[in-house]
């Protein structure tokens, strides 16, 4: 089991046994899931549970603890100490989000899991940020609002709004595609400069998001530029024209150069996963550059974020080989 895993109990899972919840979620044999429970790797609402037949209740949270060896290698946790605040003013907050932290909870997730959900779900960037700002004696007026999000395991720059006006203005910029976003990604294989354009659907035919028919999908455009080449890997820069869910991960995977550490979009349709000898513990994707027009002044503002430690260490090792 690689790293910790949290499963929220919504309407579909309520009433099922702990074993029935874990086995399909982990995609392992039933006997293996039962063994994990017996070994004490499962916790319900923070308390250990070794009863595989225990019935789950709506709004509960099941946590799968990693083994001792996996725990040492796991990505950073959802601790506010890892959030780097880059800018604060009356309208916006710009931060660097660490890998392993969800940007904001989906409203549909709260709705599905019921009113008790907030008591059990892990905190998000939006949940933690007010405390982080207070600890640094930085204050914002009103509620902090997420106007975009990056994947939980993606590190890098995120902008949040502090007023309804800023939220509306930034939302319009995203829809008009006038923001500039560039990601750094370490991929397997030899990538090439390319413009990747496809229509993304929820299920490309194997249960994964991916490219499908135009009539069924949303247009996604990613510009890929090679930054540095290694023997079996490539550091690339990806600039987005659109911001679809998992867009960069999907496009790179379908191009035959999936991200190091990728476990979902690491294979062609109905194909086998591409080999990965990078030892990456998460998809190696980092939101490195972000530019937009300030919602109050209209002035173009931009930020760059250095590579996180885990990505730097892998690249250092690849350069020395």
C-alpha positions in Angstrom: 0.0 0.0 0.0 1.7 3.2 -1.1 0.9 6.1 1.2 -2.3 6.8 3.2 -5.7 6.7 1.6 -9.0 8.3 2.8 -12.4 7.1 1.7 -15.5 9.2 2.6 -18.7 7.3 3.1 -21.5 8.7 1.0 -25.0 7.4 0.1 -23.7 4.6 -2.1 -21.3 3.2 0.6 -23.4 3.6 3.7 -24.5 0.3 5.1 -21.7 -1.7 3.5 -19.1 -3.6 5.5 -15.7 -2.2 6.0 -14.3 -5.0 3.9 -16.8 -4.4 1.1 -15.8 -0.7 1.0 -12.0 -1.3 1.0 -11.6 -4.2 -1.4 -13.0 -2.4 -4.6 -11.6 1.0 -3.6 -8.0 -0.5 -3.4 -8.5 -2.8 -6.4 -6.9 -5.7 -4.5 -8.1 -9.3 -3.7 -10.6 -9.7 -0.9 -8.2 -11.7 1.1 -5.6 -8.9 0.9 -8.1 -6.3 2.0 -9.1 -8.5 5.0 -5.5 -8.9 6.0 -5.0 -5.1 5.9 -7.9 -4.7 8.3 -6.7 -7.5 10.6 -3.2 -5.8 10.8 -4.8 -2.6 12.0 -4.2 -0.5 8.9 -7.8 0.7 8.8 -9.1 3.6 11.0 -12.7 4.8 11.1 -13.0 8.5 12.1 -9.5 8.3 13.5 -10.0 5.2 15.6 -8.4 1.8 14.6 -10.9 -0.9 13.4 -10.0 -4.6 12.9 -13.6 -5.7 12.4 -14.0 -6.4 8.6 -17.8 -6.8 9.0 -18.3 -3.4 10.7 -21.1 -1.5 8.9 -20.3 1.9 7.6 -22.5 4.9 8.4 -23.2 8.0 6.3 -20.5 10.7 6.7 -17.9 8.5 8.3 -14.3 8.6 7.1 -12.1 5.5 6.5 -8.4 6.0 6.6 -5.9 3.4 5.4 -2.6 3.9 7.2 0.6 3.1 5.2 3.1 0.5 6.5 6.1 2.0 8.3 8.3 1.9 5.2 5.7 3.5 3.0 5.0 6.1 5.6 8.6 7.4 5.4 8.3 7.9 1.7 4.8 9.3 1.5 4.1 12.8 0.1 3.7 15.7 2.5 0.5 15.7 4.5 -2.3 18.2 4.6 -0.6 20.4 7.2 -0.8 24.2 7.0 2.9 24.4 7.8 3.7 23.4 4.2 1.6 26.2 2.7 3.8 29.1 1.4 2.0 32.4 1.2 3.4 34.4 -1.7 1.0 37.4 -1.7 -1.9 38.9 0.2 -4.0 42.0 -0.4 -7.6 43.1 0.0 -8.7 41.1 -3.1 -6.5 38.0 -3.5 -4.2 35.6 -1.9 -1.5 33.7 -3.8 0.0 30.6 -2.3 2.2 27.6 -3.1 0.2 24.5 -2.3 2.1 21.4 -1.2 1.5 18.0 -2.8 -0.9 15.9 -0.8 -3.3 18.7 0.0 -6.7 19.1 -1.7 -7.4 22.7 -2.9 -11.1 22.8 -2.0 -13.9 20.4 -1.2 -16.4 19.7 -4.0 -19.9 20.8 -3.1 -21.2 17.5 -4.6 -19.0 15.6 -2.2 -20.5 17.3 0.8 -24.0 16.9 -0.5 -23.5 13.2 -1.2 -22.0 12.5 2.2 -24.5 14.5 4.3 -24.1 17.1 7.0 -21.7 15.1 9.1 -19.1 15.0 6.3 -17.2 18.2 7.4 -16.5 16.5 10.8 -14.6 13.6 9.2 -13.1 14.8 5.8 -9.4 15.9 5.8 -9.0 19.7 5.7 -8.3 21.4 2.4 -6.2 24.4 1.4 -9.3 26.6 1.8 -9.9 25.2 5.3 -6.3 25.7 6.5 -5.5 29.0 4.9 -7.2 31.3 7.4 -5.2 29.8 10.2 -2.0 30.0 8.2 -2.6 33.7 7.5 -3.5 34.5 11.1 -0.3 32.8 12.3 1.7 35.1 10.0 -0.3 38.2 11.2 -1.8 38.6 7.7 -5.5 39.3 7.5 -8.2 39.2 4.8 -11.7 40.5 5.0 -14.4 38.0 4.5 -14.4 34.4 3.3 -11.6 33.0 1.2 -12.9 31.7 -2.1 -11.3 29.2 -4.5 -11.6 30.3 -8.1 -9.6 27.3 -9.6 -8.0 24.2 -8.3 -5.0 22.0 -8.9 -4.9 18.2 -8.2 -4.3 17.0 -4.7 -0.9 15.5 -5.6 0.1 18.5 -7.8 2.2 21.2 -6.1 2.5 24.8 -7.0 0.7 28.1 -7.4 -2.9 28.7 -6.5 -4.8 32.1 -6.4 -7.8 32.6 -4.2 -10.3 35.5 -4.0 -11.1 37.4 -0.8 -14.2 39.3 -2.2 -17.2 38.4 -4.4 -15.9 41.0 -6.9 -12.5 39.3 -7.2 -14.1 35.9 -7.4 -16.3 37.1 -10.3 -13.4 38.9 -12.1 -11.0 36.0 -11.9 -13.7 33.6 -12.9 -14.3 35.6 -16.1 -10.5 35.6 -16.8 -10.4 31.8 -16.6 -13.4 31.4 -18.9 -11.9 33.9 -21.3 -8.6 32.0 -21.2 -6.7 35.2 -20.5 -4.7 33.7 -17.6 -1.3 32.1 -18.2 -0.5 28.8 -16.5 2.6 26.8 -17.0 3.4 23.4 -15.3 6.6 21.5 -15.0 6.3 17.8 -15.4 8.8 14.9 -15.3 7.7 12.2 -17.8 8.8 8.8 -18.8 10.3 8.4 -22.2 11.5 10.9 -24.7 8.9 13.7 -25.1 8.8 16.1 -28.0 7.5 19.6 -28.5 3.9 19.4 -29.4 0.4 20.9 -29.2 -2.0 18.3 -27.9 -5.6 18.9 -28.6 -8.5 16.5 -27.8 -12.0 16.3 -26.4 -12.0 15.0 -22.8 -14.7 12.7 -21.6 -15.4 11.1 -18.2 -14.9 7.6 -19.5 -12.7 7.0 -22.5 -13.7 3.3 -22.6 -11.7 1.8 -19.7 -13.2 3.6 -16.7 -10.6 6.5 -16.9 -11.0 10.1 -18.0 -9.5 10.6 -21.4 -10.0 11.6 -25.0 -13.2 10.8 -26.8 -15.6 12.0 -29.4 -16.1 15.7 -29.9 -19.8 15.4 -29.3 -19.3 13.9 -25.9 -16.4 15.9 -24.6 -14.8 19.2 -23.7 -12.1 20.7 -25.8 -8.7 20.6 -24.1 -5.5 22.1 -25.5 -2.0 21.6 -24.0 1.3 23.0 -25.4 4.2 20.8 -24.5 7.8 22.1 -24.6 10.9 20.0 -23.8 13.1 21.6 -21.1 15.7 18.9 -20.5 16.3 15.3 -21.6 17.7 12.4 -19.7 18.3 8.8 -20.7 14.8 7.5 -20.2 13.0 10.6 -18.9 12.2 14.2 -20.0 11.5 17.4 -18.1 8.7 19.2 -19.9 6.9 22.5 -19.6 3.1 22.4 -20.3 1.1 25.6 -21.0 -2.7 25.4 -20.8 -5.2 27.0 -23.1 -7.9 25.2 -21.2 -8.2 24.0 -17.6 -10.0 20.6 -17.7 -9.8 18.0 -14.9 -6.5 16.1 -15.1 -5.8 17.7 -18.5 -2.0 17.6 -18.4 -1.9 14.1 -16.9 -4.3 12.7 -19.5 -2.6 14.4 -22.5 0.9 13.3 -21.4 -0.2 9.8 -20.7 -2.0 9.4 -24.0 1.0 10.8 -25.8 3.0 7.8 -24.5 5.0 9.9 -22.0 3.1 9.7 -18.7 4.2 11.6 -15.7 6.7 9.8 -13.4 4.6 8.5 -10.5 1.4 8.5 -12.5 -0.8 5.5 -11.6 -4.0 6.3 -13.5 -3.2 7.8 -16.9 0.0 5.7 -17.3 -1.3 3.6 -20.2 -3.0 3.7 -23.5 -6.7 2.7 -23.9 -7.0 -1.0 -22.8 -3.1 -1.1 -22.7 -0.6 -2.0 -20.0 1.0 0.7 -17.8 4.3 2.1 -19.1 7.3 1.1 -17.0 8.4 3.6 -14.3 11.8 3.3 -12.7 11.8 6.9 -11.3 10.7 5.8 -7.8 8.4 8.8 -7.8 5.7 8.7 -5.0 3.2 10.9 -6.7 2.6 12.3 -10.2 5.6 14.7 -10.8 3.6 17.8 -11.8 4.2 21.3 -10.5 2.3 24.5 -11.2 5.3 26.7 -11.8 4.0 29.9 -13.3 0.8 31.8 -13.0 -0.2 35.2 -14.5 -3.5 37.1 -14.6 -4.9 40.7 -14.4 -5.3 41.9 -10.9 -9.1 42.2 -10.2 -8.7 45.6 -8.5 -6.1 47.3 -10.6 -6.3 45.5 -13.9 -2.5 45.3 -13.9 -0.9 42.1 -15.1 0.7 40.2 -12.2 2.6 37.0 -12.2 4.4 34.5 -10.0 6.9 31.7 -10.4 7.4 28.8 -8.0 10.5 26.8 -7.6 10.4 23.0 -8.0 9.5 21.1 -4.8 12.1 19.0 -3.1 10.9 15.6 -4.3 11.1 16.7 -8.0 14.5 18.3 -7.5 15.9 15.2 -6.0 14.8 12.9 -8.8 16.1 15.3 -11.4 19.5 15.5 -9.6 19.7 11.7 -9.6 18.8 11.5 -13.3 21.5 14.1 -14.2 24.2 12.1 -12.4 23.4 8.9 -14.3 
